[in-house]
C-alpha cells in the first residue's frame, strides 16, 4: 500500500490471517481523537480538583461559622449560668427572710468552655458540650421556675398574714382611746383624782377647756351605747370600744350620734356645752376600763406605752 499501512494478525493456531488496513488520514484522525480525549480528561481532572478545593473552602468556612456560633451560644449559656446562680441566691435570701426552710433548687454546673484549633471536620465535640450545657440549663431553669413559684406562693402567704396582722393590730389600736376629744392642744382644766373645787369629790375624769359649741370627737373607734341626758353628767355620750374600754363625753350642748351607731376614731360626735351639774362650759371626758375609771390624761396624746407593751 503506497498511502497506507497494513497490519496482519496471525492466530497461533489455524491458517486464517486477519488484515487491517490504515491510511494516513486514519492515523491522523486517531491521533487527533486521542489528543482530544487526553485534553478532555485533563480538563475534567482540573475542574474536579478546583471544585473539590472550593468545596473544601466552603466546608472550612462553614466549620469556622459553626464554631463562632457555638462560642456565642456557649457565652450566652455561661451568662445564663451566672443569672441562675444569682436567682438561687435571691431565692435563698427570700426563704431566709420569710422563715422558710429548704435548700437551693440545685446548683448550675460549672460552664465547660468551647475552644480548640479550627479544623476541616465538623465540631462534634463542641456540639456535644454545648448541647449538654443547654440541657443542664433547661433542667435548672425548670427547677428554678418551680422553686420561684413555690417561694412566691409562700411569700404571698407570709405577706397576707403580715397584712392581716397589721390590719388586726391597726384595728386594736383604733379601738384604744388615743385622741384628745376636744382637739389637739386643748388643755386640762381639772385633773383626775381628788379635788375640792367646786366641791370636794373624787373626780373620775378630766375637764377639758372647751367653750360652747366646741366640736367633740370620738377618742377611739367603737359603738355608741348611750346618747342622752343623764343626771349630773348632763347630755352624755357613752361609746363602747369592744375591748373593755368605754369613753364618756359629758355636759354636752348637742349630741350628734345615736345609740347603735358605729363611729371611727376622731369622728365628730357632739358639741361641748354646760349641761347637768356644771359651773361653766367645758368637756368632761372619762375613760372606763372594765367598768372602772382610769386617768384619761395618758390617753390624750396616743396610746400609753404600758398599754402598747401589753398588746400581743
matplotlib code that plots the C-alpha trace (Angstrom):
import matplotlib.pyplot as plt

x = [0.0, 1.5, -0.6, -1.4, -0.4, -1.2, -1.4, -1.7, -2.9, -1.9, -3.5, -1.3, -3.5, -5.1, -4.4, -6.7, -4.9, -6.6, -5.7, -6.2, -5.5, -5.0, -4.4, -2.6, -5.9, -7.0, -3.9, -4.2, -7.8, -6.9, -4.1, -6.4, -9.1, -6.6, -5.3, -8.9, -9.6, -6.4, -7.3, -10.9, -9.7, -7.1, -9.7, -12.2, -9.4, -8.5, -12.2, -12.8, -9.7, -10.9, -14.4, -13.0, -10.8, -13.9, -15.9, -13.2, -13.0, -16.8, -16.7, -13.8, -15.8, -18.9, -16.9, -15.5, -19.0, -20.3, -17.5, -18.2, -21.9, -21.0, -18.8, -21.6, -24.1, -21.5, -21.0, -24.8, -25.1, -22.4, -24.2, -27.4, -25.5, -24.5, -28.1, -29.4, -26.8, -27.9, -31.5, -30.7, -29.0, -32.0, -34.4, -32.3, -32.4, -36.1, -36.6, -34.5, -36.5, -39.9, -38.6, -38.9, -36.6, -35.2, -32.1, -31.4, -33.1, -29.8, -26.7, -25.9, -22.8, -19.6, -19.5, -17.4, -15.6, -15.7, -12.4, -9.6, -8.0, -10.1, -10.2, -11.9, -14.1, -17.4, -17.1, -18.8, -17.3, -18.2, -21.7, -21.9, -20.5, -22.9, -25.9, -25.1, -24.8, -28.2, -29.8, -28.5, -29.7, -33.2, -33.4, -32.0, -34.4, -37.4, -36.3, -35.7, -39.1, -40.8, -38.8, -39.6, -43.3, -43.3, -41.4, -43.8, -46.7, -45.1, -44.1, -47.7, -49.0, -46.5, -47.3, -51.0, -50.5, -48.4, -51.0, -53.7, -51.6, -51.1, -54.8, -55.7, -53.1, -54.5, -58.0, -56.9, -55.1, -58.0, -60.2, -57.9, -58.6, -55.7, -57.2, -57.9, -61.7, -61.7, -58.9, -55.1, -53.5, -56.6, -55.5, -56.9, -58.9, -59.5, -57.4, -58.3, -58.5, -59.5, -60.5, -62.2, -63.4, -66.3, -66.9, -64.9, -65.2, -63.1, -63.1, -63.3, -62.3, -60.7, -62.3, -61.0, -61.1, -63.9, -66.3, -69.9, -70.4, -66.8, -66.7, -66.2, -64.8, -64.5, -61.3, -61.4, -63.4, -66.4, -70.2, -72.4, -74.3, -75.9, -76.6, -78.9, -79.3, -78.0, -78.4, -75.3, -73.5, -76.0, -76.0, -73.7, -72.4, -71.1, -69.0, -68.1, -64.8, -65.2, -62.0, -63.0, -62.8, -65.7, -65.3, -67.8, -68.3, -70.4, -72.0, -72.6, -74.7, -75.7, -75.5, -74.9, -74.8, -77.4, -77.2, -76.1, -74.1, -70.5, -68.0, -64.4, -61.5, -61.6, -65.2, -67.4, -70.0, -71.2, -70.8, -69.4, -71.6, -72.5, -75.5, -76.0, -74.0, -71.6, -70.4, -69.4, -68.7, -66.2, -66.0, -65.9, -64.0, -64.0, -62.2, -63.6, -61.6, -63.5, -66.2, -63.5, -62.5, -58.8, -56.9, -57.7, -54.6, -52.2, -54.7, -54.9, -51.8, -51.6, -51.8, -49.9, -46.6, -47.7, -50.8, -48.7, -46.3, -49.2, -50.5, -49.7]
y = [0.0, 3.2, 5.6, 3.3, 0.8, -2.9, -4.9, -8.6, -10.6, -14.3, -16.5, -19.2, -21.9, -22.1, -20.7, -17.7, -14.3, -11.0, -7.9, -4.4, -1.6, 2.0, 5.1, 8.2, 10.1, 7.3, 7.6, 11.4, 11.1, 8.5, 10.7, 13.7, 11.8, 10.6, 14.1, 15.4, 12.6, 13.4, 17.1, 16.4, 14.1, 16.7, 19.4, 17.3, 16.4, 20.1, 21.1, 18.3, 19.4, 23.1, 22.1, 19.9, 22.8, 25.1, 22.6, 22.2, 26.0, 26.2, 23.4, 25.2, 28.5, 26.6, 25.0, 28.3, 29.9, 26.9, 27.3, 31.0, 30.3, 27.7, 30.1, 32.7, 30.1, 29.0, 32.6, 33.1, 29.8, 30.9, 34.2, 32.2, 30.1, 33.3, 34.5, 31.2, 31.3, 34.9, 33.9, 30.9, 33.3, 35.6, 32.7, 31.6, 35.1, 35.3, 32.0, 33.2, 36.5, 34.7, 32.0, 29.1, 26.2, 24.3, 24.0, 25.6, 24.2, 22.8, 24.5, 25.1, 23.1, 24.9, 26.0, 23.9, 26.1, 25.6, 26.0, 24.4, 24.9, 25.2, 22.0, 20.9, 18.4, 19.3, 20.3, 17.3, 17.5, 21.2, 20.5, 17.8, 20.1, 22.9, 20.5, 19.2, 22.8, 23.8, 20.7, 21.4, 25.0, 23.7, 21.4, 24.1, 26.6, 24.3, 23.6, 27.3, 28.2, 25.6, 26.9, 30.5, 29.7, 28.0, 30.8, 33.3, 31.4, 31.2, 34.9, 35.8, 33.8, 35.4, 38.9, 38.2, 37.0, 40.1, 42.3, 40.6, 41.0, 44.7, 45.2, 43.4, 45.5, 48.6, 47.7, 47.0, 50.4, 52.1, 50.9, 52.2, 55.8, 57.9, 61.2, 64.3, 64.6, 68.4, 68.8, 68.8, 71.0, 71.6, 71.7, 70.1, 72.5, 69.9, 66.7, 63.2, 62.4, 64.2, 67.9, 70.5, 72.9, 73.3, 70.8, 68.0, 64.8, 62.2, 63.5, 60.4, 62.1, 65.3, 68.6, 69.9, 73.6, 73.6, 76.5, 76.4, 74.8, 73.4, 70.2, 67.0, 63.9, 60.2, 59.2, 55.8, 53.7, 52.0, 51.7, 54.3, 52.5, 55.6, 59.1, 61.4, 63.3, 61.5, 63.4, 65.4, 64.5, 66.4, 65.4, 62.4, 60.0, 56.6, 54.7, 51.0, 50.2, 46.5, 45.8, 46.7, 50.4, 52.9, 56.6, 59.2, 62.7, 64.8, 68.3, 68.4, 71.2, 68.9, 65.2, 64.3, 60.5, 57.9, 54.5, 51.6, 53.9, 52.8, 55.7, 55.9, 57.4, 61.2, 61.3, 64.2, 63.2, 66.3, 69.9, 71.0, 72.8, 73.2, 70.9, 68.9, 69.8, 72.2, 75.6, 76.6, 75.4, 72.5, 68.9, 66.2, 63.3, 60.0, 56.7, 53.4, 50.2, 47.0, 49.3, 51.1, 54.7, 55.3, 58.6, 59.8, 62.1, 59.4, 58.7, 62.2, 62.1, 58.5, 55.0, 54.9, 53.0, 50.4, 49.6, 49.2, 46.9, 44.7, 44.1, 40.8]
z = [0.0, -1.2, 1.0, 3.9, 6.4, 6.6, 9.8, 9.7, 12.7, 12.6, 15.4, 17.0, 15.6, 12.3, 8.9, 8.8, 8.8, 9.7, 7.8, 9.0, 6.5, 7.6, 5.6, 6.9, 7.4, 9.7, 11.8, 11.9, 13.0, 15.6, 17.0, 16.9, 18.8, 21.4, 21.9, 22.3, 24.8, 26.8, 26.8, 27.9, 30.7, 31.8, 31.8, 33.7, 36.3, 36.7, 37.0, 39.6, 41.5, 41.5, 42.5, 45.4, 46.6, 46.5, 48.4, 51.0, 51.4, 51.8, 54.5, 56.2, 56.2, 57.4, 60.2, 61.3, 61.3, 63.3, 65.8, 66.1, 66.7, 69.2, 71.1, 71.1, 72.4, 74.9, 76.1, 76.4, 78.3, 80.7, 81.3, 82.0, 84.4, 86.3, 86.2, 87.6, 90.4, 91.2, 91.2, 93.5, 96.0, 95.8, 96.4, 99.4, 100.8, 100.3, 102.0, 104.9, 105.1, 105.2, 107.5, 105.1, 105.4, 102.4, 100.3, 97.0, 93.9, 92.6, 91.6, 88.0, 86.9, 86.1, 82.5, 80.0, 77.6, 73.8, 72.0, 70.2, 66.8, 63.7, 61.6, 58.5, 60.5, 62.0, 65.7, 67.0, 70.5, 70.7, 69.7, 72.3, 75.1, 74.2, 73.9, 77.4, 78.7, 77.1, 78.5, 82.0, 81.7, 80.7, 83.7, 86.0, 84.6, 85.2, 88.7, 89.3, 87.9, 90.2, 93.2, 92.4, 92.1, 95.4, 97.1, 95.5, 97.0, 100.4, 100.2, 99.3, 102.3, 104.6, 103.2, 103.6, 107.1, 107.9, 106.3, 108.3, 111.4, 110.6, 110.0, 113.2, 115.1, 113.5, 114.5, 118.0, 118.2, 116.6, 119.5, 122.2, 123.3, 122.0, 120.7, 122.7, 122.2, 122.4, 119.8, 119.7, 122.2, 124.3, 127.9, 131.1, 133.3, 136.1, 136.5, 137.5, 141.3, 144.5, 144.3, 146.4, 143.7, 143.0, 145.8, 147.5, 145.5, 143.6, 140.0, 137.8, 134.6, 133.3, 132.4, 129.0, 128.3, 125.6, 125.0, 124.0, 120.6, 120.6, 118.4, 120.3, 118.6, 119.5, 121.2, 119.6, 117.2, 118.8, 119.1, 120.7, 123.6, 125.1, 123.9, 126.0, 129.3, 132.4, 135.7, 136.8, 133.6, 131.6, 127.9, 127.7, 125.0, 126.0, 123.4, 123.9, 122.1, 122.4, 124.3, 127.9, 127.2, 127.4, 126.9, 128.3, 126.9, 129.3, 129.8, 126.0, 124.4, 121.5, 120.7, 117.0, 117.2, 118.3, 120.2, 118.0, 115.7, 114.9, 114.9, 113.9, 115.7, 115.7, 114.2, 115.2, 117.8, 119.6, 120.7, 124.0, 126.5, 130.2, 130.9, 134.1, 137.2, 135.5, 136.5, 133.0, 129.5, 129.3, 128.3, 131.0, 129.5, 131.3, 130.4, 131.9, 131.7, 132.7, 134.4, 136.5, 135.9, 134.9, 134.4, 130.9, 130.8, 129.4, 126.6, 125.3, 123.1, 121.8, 123.2, 126.5, 126.4, 129.1, 127.0, 123.9, 125.7, 126.8, 123.3, 121.7]

ax = plt.figure().add_subplot(projection="3d")
ax.plot(x, y, z, "-o")
ax.set_aspect("equal")
plt.show()
